[in-house]
Amino acid sequence: MTEIAQAHDARPGAAAHLPAHSMSALTVGAIGVVFGDIGTSPLYALQATLDPRYHLGINVTDLYGIVSLIFWSFVFVVTVKYVFIVMRCDNRGEGGSLALYALIRRELGASAPKKWLLIGALFATALFFADAMLTPAISVISAVEGLGVVSTAFQPYIVWIALAILIGLFAIQRHGTERVGKMFGPVMLVYFVAIAAMGISHLVQRPQVLEALSPVYIWGFFAAHPFYSFLSLGAVIYAVTGAEALYADMGHFGRKPITIAWLVICVPALMLNYMGQAAMLLDHPEFVDNPFFHMVPPSLTIPLLVIATLATIIASQAVISGAFSVTQQAVQLGFIPRVQITHTSAQARGQIFVPTVNWALATMVALLVVTFQHSAAMLPAYGLAVVGTMLITTLMQYVVVFRIWRAPLWRGGVGFAVFITIDLIFLASGLTKLFEGAWLPIAVGVIIFTLLSTWATGRRIMRERLEDGAIPLPALIKSAGESLYRVRGTSVFLAASPNAVPTALLHNMKHNQVLHERVLLLTVQVEDVPHVALGDRAEVMALGDGFYRVVLRYGFVDDIDVPRDLRHVETCGAPFHMMTTSFFLGRQKLVAAREVPGMALWRERLFAWMVKSSESAMEYFKLPTNRVIELGSQLRI
């Protein structure tokens, strides 16, 4: 399987847009952004497996079995699956479920799986947003809970301190994270060195814990108590939370720096710490309440608390920034209504701020912290969101392996069987906690999936309604040339499809009975690639009598700016000047109707509300406010 993936790793443009930094700088940067989530899992993962509900003991059989499960999860789930296979399923350097969906759709075209692939991509996106709510809440409160180790006097204030940190984190998002982001890598590097040193300090006293890396101890663990061992898998998965970030953040750093950071720094530090926790608990079982912070002497607890809190803030920042990026991709691929997107850096293209998403996440995170109060109470919900995303990624990745890479069935089938089995076992264990909080990501995922699918379906239906009965464009141009008065300047009419006649053009001709000398029928298309080069962005077709069809193409992570890109168009007459150009937009008032075939009535009403609530095309396409004319109409769906 690895050989097949390597043969497809050198695709043109796979890393063409990466910044020209040294490999070491990119590796340190990846440590800060990509591994914040999985790096902070030692704060709670081993502790969670020893929760009394699992009836596991502080003994060699159970501790060695848990550590062995964590290690082999790192090997199969993170290293083999994500590093060696999934990260090679890149969409010209970009990763993530939406990028993977766009890759499959582009490569396979009409033969791509339609229904389940779209459902999988949308539900993975929905679960990502659920994860983005849970990660900041769990990470920060688990670090602040270290104050309880310092003194029990801090216990009543832990929730409020965590809330203050989280609210401050969301409040600074509008200022951008470029400067703070430069510190992420060094801080996380210090953190990984610290947790490795903590593990070594206990391993030297019990070096025999290294034997736990043998898979033999997994067999002994399950043989001792099969049922409770199975239930504990729902907690073992906490150790690999954040694995999806390796793939989702690949576009920022590239596959090689992320691979080096994981194999050379992160996984050794994590395993040393987990084994150190096990060694310490064998000597001090009374520290089971919070083994991570008990690994250091009391004089070092506060410095460790500071480093761990900074690490959890970085992990939270990474997932918040990821939510902004996923939102931008989803908007441009047509899965989410237009929302305000602010660019916070003139140099870094990926530095964006989405106010709606930011404050929605802040509200949900605050509610989670106040409701659950403790990190342990939130963990059942967290694990299921992660496993669900991993399972969908496995299914989508093997569409690439079998259909695009054309791997032999016998070779790809072995890998598919292994990974799907692992994901399903973790999922089954997580579902046993359905009524302990695991229902939360399912509920959030279903709600967000409903919104995403309603928007995607509604847009398709609305486009079909607009195209029904449309006047053929040649006839329209001939009629305009014969009967309408032409005035100086340029008019731009936005059309949803290159083959469509804009409704705004029809209404303008009907009511104003006048046209400009130059008329552009403009369509903005988002391609199934991350970036479209400036030289390939505009396509112009002369239609005669002063009419031009213009298509502006963007990648799903490109910044859309219509006036900027029209200024570069030189093949349809004189250069564009915004003061002599008018933009005509059509705004439809949607009316849900039982008698018109489409979606269920409640979904049609939901879609109509989403259309009404979305950001205007004028703001989204960055059109000059004093050059825009909106023409409304009513559409029954």
Disulfide bonds with the S-S distance in Angstrom:
none
